[in-house]
Amino acid sequence: MYQKYVKRVLDIIISLTALLVLSPVLITVAVLVRIKLGSPVIFHQERPGFHEKIFKLCKFRSMTQECDEEGNLLPDAVRLTKFGRILRATSLDELPELWNILKGDMSLIGPRPLLVSYLPYYTQQERLRHTVRPGLTGLAQVNGRNLLDWDKRFAKDVEYVKNLSFGLDVKIFFLTVKKVFVHEDITVDTSQAEGNFAKIRQERIKAHQKEEQV
């Protein structure tokens, strides 16, 4: 009952209320991004959502668009400015995702939506994370966030799906508020971890295949 009906109703009410209440903050951040980083203000990126349906995630830009002589974007660490680091450390860059929640692409609580390029590397068990809407925050985020290794992060996502309830969502919500205000478990530059994802997962899959052959 909660997962099928109530959760979506709460997402609509909370995201709409938050967009209205936080509109001065959203406008202020948008103006600052435009001044300090230029256009576009909003960063869009395709992510897999409910049942792996692709949607466009919305975030405030936190990096410049600096390129090398050949026109290729410079590494994330170079393009991430001091202002961008502040946006990420305070999670202000995530606020436009409230629009994704209102539209139904996401939920307030759920497994974080990752890159589309990660899809081939999930195990069958880990694909359970896509049987619910992805979230602005989730069980993995309140248990280490980006400091967790990939296996533990996905294990938390699966644990959330299997134990989804109103009580668990409320607990995750308040733990998220606490972590944002005390700046706990926040990794501003995630490019290295994300860049190593495919390599780590390929090695894990190969090791698993060898174990099955023994």
Phi, psi and chi 1 to 4 in degrees:
 res  aa     phi    psi   chi1   chi2   chi3   chi4
   1 MET       -  -50.9  179.1   71.4  173.8      -
   2 TYR   -63.2  -50.7  170.3   70.2      -      -
   3 GLN   -63.5  -38.9 -178.9  178.3  -12.8      -
   4 LYS   -80.0  -35.4 -166.3  171.2 -177.4  179.5
   5 TYR  -123.6  -56.0  -59.1  108.6      -      -
   6 VAL   -63.6  -42.0  179.6      -      -      -
   7 LYS   -58.4  -43.6 -174.5  173.6  171.2   67.9
   8 ARG   -67.3  -39.8  177.9   63.2 -169.5  140.4
   9 VAL   -62.0  -44.1  172.2      -      -      -
  10 LEU   -63.5  -39.3  -72.2  176.2      -      -
  11 ASP   -59.5  -43.3  -78.5  -21.5      -      -
  12 ILE   -64.7  -47.6  -66.8  171.5      -      -
  13 ILE   -63.2  -47.7  -65.9  171.5      -      -
  14 ILE   -68.6  -44.6  -66.1  172.0      -      -
  15 SER   -66.9  -40.6   60.4      -      -      -
  16 LEU   -65.4  -44.3 -177.6   57.4      -      -
  17 THR   -62.2  -44.0  -57.6      -      -      -
  18 ALA   -64.4  -40.2      -      -      -      -
  19 LEU   -62.7  -39.5  -76.6  168.0      -      -
  20 LEU   -70.8  -48.3  -66.9  173.0      -      -
  21 VAL   -66.6  -39.3  171.9      -      -      -
  22 LEU   -92.2    8.3  -63.3  174.0      -      -
  23 SER   -55.5  -39.2   57.0      -      -      -
  24 PRO   -61.9  -38.5  -23.8   36.2      -      -
  25 VAL   -66.8  -44.9  177.3      -      -      -
  26 LEU   -60.3  -43.8  -74.4  159.6      -      -
  27 ILE   -65.9  -43.5  -67.5  170.2      -      -
  28 THR   -62.1  -46.5  -59.5      -      -      -
  29 VAL   -64.1  -41.1  174.1      -      -      -
  30 ALA   -60.2  -42.8      -      -      -      -
  31 VAL   -64.6  -43.7  170.9      -      -      -
  32 LEU   -64.6  -40.5  -71.0  173.0      -      -
  33 VAL   -61.9  -42.4  171.0      -      -      -
  34 ARG   -62.3  -40.9 -179.2   66.8  178.3   84.1
  35 ILE   -71.7  -46.0  -66.9  171.2      -      -
  36 LYS   -87.5  -30.8  -66.5 -179.2  176.3  -67.0
  37 LEU  -118.7  -12.5  -62.1  174.4      -      -
  38 GLY    87.9 -162.9      -      -      -      -
  39 SER  -103.0  149.4  176.6      -      -      -
  40 PRO   -78.3  156.2   30.7  -36.5      -      -
  41 VAL   -77.0  -38.9  170.4      -      -      -
  42 ILE   -98.1  132.1  -59.0  -66.4      -      -
  43 PHE   -96.9  125.7  167.9   74.5      -      -
  44 HIS  -111.3  137.9  -65.3   92.0      -      -
  45 GLN  -147.9  136.9 -170.6  173.7   57.4      -
  46 GLU   -71.4  134.8  -69.7 -170.9  -21.6      -
  47 ARG  -138.4  151.0  -59.3  -73.3  175.7   99.7
  48 PRO   -80.0  134.0   26.1  -29.8      -      -
  49 GLY  -114.1 -139.7      -      -      -      -
  50 PHE   -59.4  124.0 -172.7   44.3      -      -
  51 HIS    57.1   30.9  -67.2  -40.6      -      -
  52 GLU    64.9   20.5  -61.0 -174.6   -1.7      -
  53 LYS   -72.0  130.3 -180.0 -178.6  177.7 -178.3
  54 ILE   -78.8  132.9  -53.6  -57.7      -      -
  55 PHE  -134.7  169.0   71.7   96.9      -      -
  56 LYS  -101.5  112.4  -71.9 -170.5  176.0 -179.3
  57 LEU   -74.3  138.2 -179.0   80.9      -      -
  58 CYS  -108.3  130.9  -57.2      -      -      -
  59 LYS  -143.8  157.9  -82.9 -173.3  171.2 -172.8
  60 PHE   -73.6  138.8  -80.1  123.3      -      -
  61 ARG   -61.3  140.0  -83.9 -176.4   60.8 -159.3
  62 SER  -126.9    0.9   56.8      -      -      -
  63 MET  -130.3  155.4  -66.0 -170.8  -68.8      -
  64 THR   -79.1  176.7   66.6      -      -      -
  65 GLN  -112.5   35.7  -67.8 -178.2  -51.6      -
  66 GLU   -65.1  135.0  -67.0  178.4   85.2      -
  67 CYS  -122.6  161.0  -62.1      -      -      -
  68 ASP   -82.9 -173.2   59.1   23.5      -      -
  69 GLU   -64.8  -22.9  -64.7  177.1   -6.1      -
  70 GLU   -92.9    2.3  -62.9  178.0   -7.0      -
  71 GLY    88.9    7.4      -      -      -      -
  72 ASN   -88.5  140.2  -59.9  -48.9      -      -
  73 LEU   -60.9  139.0  -72.9  172.0      -      -
  74 LEU   -70.1  162.2  -66.6  174.8      -      -
  75 PRO   -54.1  149.8  -26.1   35.5      -      -
  76 ASP   -54.1  -40.5  -69.4   -0.8      -      -
  77 ALA   -60.9  -29.6      -      -      -      -
  78 VAL   -79.3  -38.2  176.0      -      -      -
  79 ARG   -84.1  -12.6  -64.2 -173.2  -64.4  120.2
  80 LEU   -81.1  110.6 -176.0   60.1      -      -
  81 THR   -85.8  172.4   64.7      -      -      -
  82 LYS   -60.3  -41.4 -178.5  178.9  179.0 -179.1
  83 PHE   -63.5  -42.1  172.5   68.6      -      -
  84 GLY   -62.7  -37.8      -      -      -      -
  85 ARG   -64.2  -37.6  -70.8  178.4  179.2  -84.8
  86 ILE   -65.2  -43.0  -67.3  172.5      -      -
  87 LEU   -58.0  -44.3  -74.3 -177.7      -      -
  88 ARG   -71.8  -40.7  -67.9 -170.3 -180.0 -172.8
  89 ALA   -64.2  -32.7      -      -      -      -
  90 THR   -94.0   -3.2   55.5      -      -      -
  91 SER    64.9   15.6  -62.8      -      -      -
  92 LEU   -67.1  -26.2  -72.2  171.8      -      -
  93 ASP   -65.6  -19.0   63.5  -40.6      -      -
  94 GLU   -85.2  -12.7  -51.6  -86.2    3.9      -
  95 LEU   -56.6  -38.0  -71.5 -178.9      -      -
  96 PRO   -61.2  -15.0  -28.5   38.1      -      -
  97 GLU   -67.8  -13.7  -70.3  171.7   47.0      -
  98 LEU   -60.1  -32.2  -70.3  168.4      -      -
  99 TRP   -67.0  -40.7  174.5 -114.3      -      -
 100 ASN   -60.9  -37.5  -72.8  120.3      -      -
 101 ILE   -68.0  -44.9  -64.3  171.8      -      -
 102 LEU   -61.2  -38.7 -174.9   61.2      -      -
 103 LYS   -71.1  -24.2  -76.0  171.6   57.9 -174.3
 104 GLY   103.1    2.6      -      -      -      -
 105 ASP   -69.0  -33.4  -61.2  -33.9      -      -
 106 MET  -134.3  173.9  -64.9  174.7   59.7      -
 107 SER  -122.4  163.7  176.9      -      -      -
 108 LEU   -64.2  -41.4 -175.4   64.8      -      -
 109 ILE  -119.7  132.9  -48.1  -66.4      -      -
 110 GLY   165.6  175.0      -      -      -      -
 111 PRO   -61.5  137.3  -22.4   34.3      -      -
 112 ARG   -64.1  137.0  -78.1  -66.2  -63.7  165.4
 113 PRO   -75.2  124.0   27.6  -32.9      -      -
 114 LEU  -102.4 -173.9  -58.7  175.4      -      -
 115 LEU   -69.7  149.0  -61.5  177.1      -      -
 116 VAL   -61.3  -34.4  175.5      -      -      -
 117 SER   -64.9  -13.4   59.5      -      -      -
 118 TYR   -81.0  -17.9  -68.2    1.9      -      -
 119 LEU   -51.7  -41.2  -75.0  174.3      -      -
 120 PRO   -67.8  -11.9  -18.7   32.4      -      -
 121 TYR  -102.1    3.5  -57.0  107.3      -      -
 122 TYR   -82.4  144.6  -63.9  119.4      -      -
 123 THR   -78.0  168.7   65.1      -      -      -
 124 GLN   -60.0  -38.9 -162.6   62.3   35.9      -
 125 GLN   -65.1  -42.4  178.2   81.3  -16.4      -
 126 GLU   -68.5  -23.2  -69.9  164.1   -7.1      -
 127 ARG   -67.3  -11.8  -75.5 -173.4 -179.8  -83.6
 128 LEU   -60.1  -23.8  -71.9  175.1      -      -
 129 ARG   -61.9  -20.1   72.1 -168.3  -52.2  -82.0
 130 HIS   -96.8    9.1  -64.1  130.9      -      -
 131 THR   -90.4    1.0   60.0      -      -      -
 132 VAL  -131.4  164.1  -62.0      -      -      -
 133 ARG   -66.7  140.1  -75.6 -174.8  176.5   86.6
 134 PRO   -66.1  157.6   24.6  -33.4      -      -
 135 GLY  -118.7  160.9      -      -      -      -
 136 LEU   -67.4  -34.4 -178.8   64.0      -      -
 137 THR  -143.0  165.7 -175.6      -      -      -
 138 GLY  -158.9 -175.6      -      -      -      -
 139 LEU   -62.8  -38.0 -170.5   60.3      -      -
 140 ALA   -66.1  -36.0      -      -      -      -
 141 GLN   -68.6  -29.7  -79.1   61.3   50.7      -
 142 VAL   -94.1    4.9  -62.9      -      -      -
 143 ASN  -125.9   37.0  -77.4  -81.4      -      -
 144 GLY   125.8  -18.1      -      -      -      -
 145 ARG    52.9 -131.6 -156.1  168.7  178.7  173.0
 146 ASN   -73.8   -6.0  -65.6  -37.9      -      -
 147 LEU   -78.9  -15.9  -60.2  180.0      -      -
 148 LEU   -76.3  146.0  -72.5  177.9      -      -
 149 ASP   -74.5  166.8   64.3   42.9      -      -
 150 TRP   -60.4  -42.7  -71.8  108.3      -      -
 151 ASP   -61.2  -43.3  -72.4  -10.6      -      -
 152 LYS   -69.1  -36.1  -69.4  178.4 -179.4  177.3
 153 ARG   -63.8  -45.3 -153.8 -177.5  -54.3 -174.8
 154 PHE   -70.0  -32.4  -68.9  144.4      -      -
 155 ALA   -62.7  -39.1      -      -      -      -
 156 LYS   -66.5  -38.1  -73.3  -64.8  179.5 -176.6
 157 ASP   -62.2  -44.8  -69.9  -19.8      -      -
 158 VAL   -66.4  -40.7  172.4      -      -      -
 159 GLU   -58.6  -40.9  179.9 -176.1  -22.0      -
 160 TYR   -62.2  -48.4  171.7   78.3      -      -
 161 VAL   -58.5  -42.8  172.9      -      -      -
 162 LYS   -72.8  -22.1  -69.3 -177.5  174.6 -178.9
 163 ASN  -118.5   17.3  -63.5  -78.0      -      -
 164 LEU   -53.8  127.0 -160.8  161.7      -      -
 165 SER  -159.8  165.7   67.2      -      -      -
 166 PHE   -61.3  -43.7  175.2   71.2      -      -
 167 GLY   -60.9  -41.6      -      -      -      -
 168 LEU   -67.0  -40.3 -179.4   58.0      -      -
 169 ASP   -63.6  -41.0  -83.0    0.5      -      -
 170 VAL   -63.4  -43.4  169.9      -      -      -
 171 LYS   -61.2  -46.2  178.5 -179.2  178.7 -179.2
 172 ILE   -63.9  -39.3  -67.9  171.0      -      -
 173 PHE   -58.5  -51.4  175.4   80.5      -      -
 174 PHE   -70.9  -32.2  -76.4  107.5      -      -
 175 LEU   -67.2  -35.5  -76.2  173.3      -      -
 176 THR   -64.9  -45.2  -61.2      -      -      -
 177 VAL   -57.4  -43.8  171.5      -      -      -
 178 LYS   -62.1  -46.0  174.6 -169.9  171.9 -174.3
 179 LYS   -67.2  -36.5  -75.1 -178.9  177.5  -68.7
 180 VAL   -65.4  -42.9  168.4      -      -      -
 181 PHE   -72.8  -29.8  -83.6   99.6      -      -
 182 VAL   -99.5    3.1  -59.6      -      -      -
 183 HIS    54.7   47.4  -58.1  -62.3      -      -
 184 GLU   -95.3  140.2 -167.8  174.4   73.9      -
 185 ASP    57.5   34.4  -63.8  -23.3      -      -
 186 ILE  -103.5  121.9  -67.0  176.6      -      -
 187 THR  -108.7  112.7  -57.4      -      -      -
 188 VAL   -71.6  -46.2  174.5      -      -      -
 189 ASP  -100.7  104.8 -175.3    2.2      -      -
 190 THR  -101.9    6.2   60.4      -      -      -
 191 SER   -61.8  -38.2   58.1      -      -      -
 192 GLN   -66.7  -45.0 -175.6  174.9   -1.3      -
 193 ALA   -63.7  -43.4      -      -      -      -
 194 GLU   -68.5  -35.3  -67.7 -177.9   -8.0      -
 195 GLY   -67.5  -28.7      -      -      -      -
 196 ASN   -87.7   -4.5  -69.6  -25.5      -      -
 197 PHE   -55.8  -56.3  177.7   88.0      -      -
 198 ALA   -59.1  -43.7      -      -      -      -
 199 LYS   -63.0  -45.9 -179.6  180.0  178.3 -178.3
 200 ILE   -63.1  -44.0  -67.9  170.6      -      -
 201 ARG   -70.6  -36.3  -59.9  -60.9  -72.8  178.8
 202 GLN   -62.6  -43.0  -77.8  175.9  -32.2      -
 203 GLU   -64.2  -38.0  -69.0  174.4   -9.3      -
 204 ARG   -66.0  -43.4 -178.2 -178.4 -179.4  -80.8
 205 ILE   -64.1  -42.4  -69.9  171.0      -      -
 206 LYS   -62.2  -42.7  -72.9  179.6 -179.4  177.9
 207 ALA   -63.8  -39.5      -      -      -      -
 208 HIS   -65.6  -40.1 -178.3   67.6      -      -
 209 GLN   -64.4  -38.6  -71.4  173.2  -19.2      -
 210 LYS   -64.4  -40.1  -73.8 -177.6  178.9  178.1
 211 GLU   -62.4  -38.2  -71.6  175.0    1.8      -
 212 GLU   -69.3  -26.8  -69.7 -177.6  -24.2      -
 213 GLN   -80.8  -19.9  -67.3  171.5   -0.9      -
 214 VAL   -72.7      -  173.0      -      -      -
